[in-house]
Amino acid sequence: MSRVSLLPIRQDLRDFFSHCERLLGNARQPDHAPFSQDELQMICYYANEIAKLADSQRLAEPSNGKPTTLAPSCF
């Protein structure tokens, strides 16, 4: 997803996406240390909160007959 978007995306979301891409890229490196339990819990917490926020906004929109997914849970 690291290509420039032609869509108008807010700067805070672009920053968020950039940080996510960097974290994912670094985590895939063979010399990357595994996440600690605390780090995994924080990653999961924020991933779930973002997913719930996105789902709540999707649920507020007309579904056009498409199924709606709900936020996954961790731990």
Secondary structure, DSSP 4 states (H G I P E B T S, - for coil): --SPPSS---HHHHHHHHHHHHHHHHHTSTTPPPPPHHHHHHHHHHHHHHHHHHHHHHHHS--TTPPPP------
